[in-house]
């Protein structure tokens, strides 16, 4: 079903069932492992339907890769520091519907503004002002982009490019999961400028190296974010830190429904029954378990759960193959002066060795803006999505700061007053051939469900939206077991503009 949503078209994947009970009957219990987007979504939506839920999170705070934590600067001011900038894209229908539970109008989000791609080699490229509706957005990009001049596109292999417009879950993965994203892009014969400024930047933002990433996964991402995205490439960002804007309100709502949150609790194993054992020797039991940990943690839990391997050998084998990708680096810097006024809140970076994006937090987040006005400075986040391995956070910060100076000369003479820097290694890998062994939400372990941005999905989704959508599918599977109606699930159109019609 296609329905107008926000003035554009969204695809209804799962309908509500008003003919079924809204809540479960009788006592039903669930344990959710992992307190990121997937885990909190699953916990909250289960609690709304009468399930008694315990949410276990290894870290001291909720949020996963959308977490925030307090830090005190040398000047004595206290700041919440995020895990890293995330764009809340407008086709994140399911994640936004979760967030509407704490703010029906999503008033804590504001448009991030234009979205330039910058480079030392070529002039700025921008997606701002493109039509929102496919295929008009693609045609407008071709018409106006300085990277896509017709004379430069004569070497483009049109046949090789057709899969970009022909996404189909079954056919695309059958043909291209065994091909690397790099090999696919190489075969297009794209001019160097267009390749660097449009395709390479976009592909790199998925946290995977092109040489390792499945072309099928990349094609799905192009489909989801641009080629069938009816909302355009515009995105929003919170005006407060993630803890204030997202996690504290969601936690309060969950606890008001009777849910229990336990942070600082590391799950060690899960055994059929279902019993969840945590570090320190405690064991908890429930009718259902939603495993919503990051991919490395999920793999480690499965490896330490011998009963799970005997009970669900397919799932155990699939989880053993789940991998994390290259490390990423995030550095937040407080400086003594501002960047030039025309700089965008968020910029993607092309053709630098380390730096992939720049975010000016003081121009979108309230607390950072207050500090910048008092101090006359700026709060800048530098992000490397797939950083070189073997380097410390300080070394990566130094590299990214040097690369920033080549792009924005006004930063060269800035004095850095404070730095918060970290390297993470918990982003999912989507390696060549991995779809064949990637586990889905429902498994051969009856009563155990998976959720996260690393889980195999039946419709297009990515990053935050994939995490939330997989969680809703897990919740719906549990509700179905107990005769209750499902939550609605939305997506972009499931198939490309040129995908072949399927015969019944």
N, C-alpha and C positions, 0 to 999 in steps of 0.2 A: 504494500500500500504506500502511495506517495501522498503527503499532506503538506499544505503550506505551514511553515513554521518560521516566525520572525520575518515574514515577507518573502521567504524563499522556500525551497522544497527540501523536505527531510523524509527519510524512508523509515517507516514503522516496521521494526523487526519482530517485536513481540507485542501483541495487543493485551490490554487489560481484559479481565474476565469478570464482569459484574455479576455473572450468574453463579460464581463460586464464592465461598466465604472469604472475607478479607484476611482473617486471622486464623492461625492454626487452632485446632481443638485439642484440649488436653495438654499436659505439660510436655514441652519439647525443648531440649537443651542443645546448645552449640558452643563450640570453642573456635575462636578465630585467632589464627597465629599470624601476627604481623600487623602493625598499626600505621601503615601507610595509606594511600588512597584506596587501594583494593580492600585492605582489612577493615578500615573504618566504614567504608561504604557497605561492605557485607554485614558488619556488626549492626550498624544503624538500621538498615533495611530489614534485617531479621527481627530486631527488637520491635520495630514498628508493627510487625505482624504477629506479635505475641510469643516469639521465641525467647527463652532465657539465654542470654549471651554473655560469655566471658571473653574479653579481648586481651591477648597477651602480646606485649611489645618488648623487644630486647633492649632498646635504647631508653634513655631517661625521658624522652618526649615522643609524642606521636608525630607522624608526618613522612617517614621514610625519606625519599629524595625530594620531598616538599617540606621538610622540617625547618624549624628555626629555633635558635637557642640564644640565651643572653650572653653578652660580652661587655666588659667595662674597658673603655678607652683610657689612654694615659691622662686625658684631661678630666677623668672622673665621671664622664657621662656613660650611661648604660644604653646599650643598643641590642636589638634582636638581629642576629645574623642568620640569613637564610642559607639553606643548602646550595642554592643556585637559582638564577632567574628561570622562570617558566612562563611561557605565553599561554594564556587561557583563550585558546582559539574558539571561535564562535560556533563551530560545528562539533564541539565537545558537548553534545546534547545531553548525554547521560550524566556526566560529571557536573554539568551546570544544573541539572535537575536535582542532584544531591545537594548542591550548594544552595539551591532555592529553599531548602528546608530551614536554613538559618537566615536567609535574606531573600524573600520572594522576588524582589526587584534586582537582585545582584548589585545593589548600590555600592558595595565595597570594591567593585571592579570599575576601572576607567580605561578608555582606549589608550593603548600605548603609542598611538600615532604612526607616522610613516615608518616603513620597515626597509631601510636602505641596505644594500650590499656594497661594501667598500673595498678598495684594493689600491695598492701602490702602483699597479700597472695600468689600470683603466679608470675612467670616470665612474662615478657612483651609478649603481643600478637600483631601481626602486619598483616595488609592486604596488605602491600607493596609487589610488585612483582607478584601478582596474575594475571593470564590471564584475559584479559578484557572481553572476550566473554562468556556468559552463554552457556552450563552448565560447561564449562571448569573451570571457576572461582570457582564454588562450589566444584567440584571434587578436585581441587588443594588445597583448604582450608581443606577439609576432610583429604587429604593425608599428609599435612605438619603441621597442627595446633597441638601444644602440648595439647590443650584443647579437641581434638577430637580423641583420641586414640581409636582404634577399641574395645579393651577390656573394655573400659569405656563406650562405646556406646551400650553395649549389652542390657541394660535396656531401650533403646530408643524405644518408641512406633512408629513403622514405619507408621502404619495406621494414627495415630494422626498427623504425620508430613507431610502427603501428601498434605494438604491444602497449605503448604508453596510453593509448586511447581505447584499448580493448581489454581492460582488466576484467578478469573473471576468476573467482576464488579457486575453482577446480583447475581450469585450463592454464592460468598464469603460473600457478605453482607447479603443475605438471611439466610445463615447458622450461621454466626459468629458475626453479629452486636449485638446480644443479649448475647454474651459471653465476659467476661473480658479478656484482654491480659494476666493477671496473670493466670487465670484458663486455658487458652490455653497453655501457656508455662509449667504450672505444669503438664498438661496431656501428654506432650511430654516425660516425664521421663528423661530429659537431665541430664547428670552428673553435679554436682555443679560447677566445674571449667568452663565447656563449657557454662553453663547457665549464670554464672556471667561475664565471659570475652567476650562473643560474643553476646548472646541474650539479657541479661539484659541491658548491656551498650547501645546497639543499640535501644532497646525499650525506654529507659529512655531519649534518645536524642530527642524524639518527644514532650518533655515538659509536658507529661501527666503521672500520676502515673499508673502503671500497673493495680492496683486494680480497677481503674475507667475507663480505656481506652478500647474502643471497640476492640476486637480481629480482626474484619474485617479491621479496619483502620490500625492496626499494620501489618497485612498480606499485605495490599496494599503497605505500606511503605517498607517492606522487598522486595517485588516484584520490586518496583520502584528503590530502591537504590542498590540492589545486584542481586536478582535472575533473573531479566530480563534487567539489566542495561548493555548495550553493551559498555559503556565507562569506566567500572571499577570504583573502589571506590576512585580513585584519584580526588582531587579537587584543585582549585586555590584560590588565595586571592589577593586583590588589593595591589599594592605597595605604594599607597597613601591612605589617609583617605577617607571614603565613600563620604563625601561632595565634596572633590576635584576630586575624580576619577569618581563618578557616578552622584551625584545630581546637581552640578553646570552645567556640560555639558548638561545633559538632560533638565534642566530648560532653558538653553540658546536656545537649539534647539526648544523646545516647543514654547517659546516666539517669536522666529524668524518666526514661522508659524502662528503667530497672536494669540496664546494662552495667557490667562491671569492667573497669579498665585497670589492668595491672602493667605498669611500665617497669623497666629494669628486670624483666623476667625472660630468660633465654630458654627456649624450647630445645631439648636435646633429642627426643625421639617421639614418634607417634606409633602406637600399636593398635591393631584392630580391636574394636570393642565399643567405643573408641577411648583410648587412654593416652593422654598427653603428659609426658614426663619433662620436668623442667630442671634446670641446674639447681643443685641443692637437695635433690631427692624427692621433691613433692610431685605427686601425680594427680591429674584432674581427669574426670570422665565426662562424656557427653554423648548425645545421640548422633551428632554430626560434627565434623571438623572442616573448617575452611582454611586451607594452607595458603596464606597470602604473604609469605615472606619473600625477600628478594631472591633471585635465582640461585645465588651461591648458598644462601642459608637453606633454601628448600632442598637443594641437592644434598647438603650435609646432613640435614635431618633425616632424609630418606635413607642415606647410606648407614646411619646409625640405628635404623629401625628394622631389625631382622624379621620381625613378624609381618611387617608391611611387604617385604619382598616375597614371603611365602604366600601371603593372602592376595596380593595384587602384583604378580610378576611383570605384567606389561607396564604398569605405572612405575614400578621400581626401575625398570630399564630405561624408561623415558626420562625420569628425573635424573638418572645418572648421566644422561647426555646433555642436560641443560647446562649452559655455560654463561660466563660473564665475558664482556668484551674488553677492549682496551681501557686503561684508566682515564679518568677525566680530572681536570684540575679547575678549581674555582678560587679566585683571589679577590677579596674586597679591600679596596684601598681608600683611606680617608686622606685627602690632600689639602694643600693650603690655598688653592684657587680653583676657579671653575673652568670648565671647558667652554669653547666658543658657543654662543647661544644657538647657532643653527644645528648643532649636533643633535641627532635623534636620541630618544630614550633608549632604544635598542638598535644595534647595528650588527649585521652579519659581516664576517671578514673573509675575504678570498685570498688564497695563495700566500698565506703566512705559515711559517713552519709550525707554530704552536697555537697562536691566538685564533679563535673561531668566532667569538662574539664579545661585544662591549655593551654593558648596561649602565646607564646613569641613574642610579637609585634615587638620588636627591631630587630628580625631576618627576618622580612618580610616587614615591613612598613618603608618607607624611613625616615620620620621625627623622629619616635621613635628610629630608628637605629642611627641617627645623635646625638640625645641626649645621648643615651647609650655610644657611643664612646667618647663623650666629658666628660661625668660624670664618666665613668668607671663602669656603672651600667647596669640595665636591666629594661624592661617594661613588666610586667607580668599581664595577665588577667586571673582571676579565675571566673568560671561560674558554677552556680547551676541551672540546668534546671527545676527542680521541688523542690523548696526549702521548708523547714519547714515553716509553717505559724506562724504568731505572732511574728517574730523576726525582729529587725531593720537591716538596711543595714550594720551598724557597727558590730553588733553581728554576722551576717552571714560572713562578711569579716574575723573576728577573727577565726571563725570555719574553714573556708576554708584555711586560711593561716596555721593554725595548722595542718590540714590534709595534706597540701602540704609538710610540713616539714617531715612527716612520709614517704612520697613518694620520695622526693628529699632532702636528708639530707643537701646539701650545702645551702639550703635556710634558715635553722634554725638560722644562725648567721648573716643573712643579716639585714641591717638597712633599714627600709622603710622611704623614704624621702617624699613621697606624696601618697595619696589614692584618687581615685574617685570611689564612690560606690553607687549603686542604687538597688532598688527592683522594679520589674515590675509585672503587673498583667493583661496584655492585650493579652496573648497568647491564642489561641482558644482551647477549650475543645473538645475532641472527645469521649464523654462518651458512655458507653454501651447503645445501643439502639438509639443513637442520629441520625443515618443516616436517619431514617424514617421521621424525622421532619426537617432535615437540608435543608435550601432553596438552590436552584440552581441559576445559573446565570440569566436565564429568569424566570420571575415571572408572577403571575396573575394580576400584576399591569402594564398595558400596558404603556410602555415608561420608566419604572423604572427597572434597572438592578443591579445585585449584583456582586461584585468582591472582592477577598481576599483569604487568605490561609485558611479561615474557611468555604468557600462556597462548596457545594456539586458539585463534578466534575464527568463527564462521563468517564474519562480515568485516568490512574495513574499519580499522581503529588503530590508534597509536598512542604511546606515551601515557599521559594522564587519562585520556579517554579510554584507552585499552584497559588500564587498571580498573577504572570504575565500571566499565561495561562487563568485563569478565566477572567482577564481583556480583553484579546484578544477575547475571546468568547463573552463578552459583546459588544465590539466594532463591531464585525462581525454581531451581531444581529441588531445593529443600522444601519449598512451599508446595510444590507439586506432589512430593512424597506424602504430604499431610493434608492434601485436598484443598489447599488454599489457592486463591488466584494469584497470578504473577504480577510483578511490576512491569510497566511498559519499558521497552528498549527501542532506542532510535539509532539511526546511522545515516551516513550519506548514501546515495544510490549505490547499490551493491555491485553494479557492473558498469564497465566503461561505455562511452558513447558509441564505440564501434564494435563492442562485443557481439558475437554472433548470438542470435536468438536461439534459445534452447527448445528442442522439441520435447513434448511430454512423453 
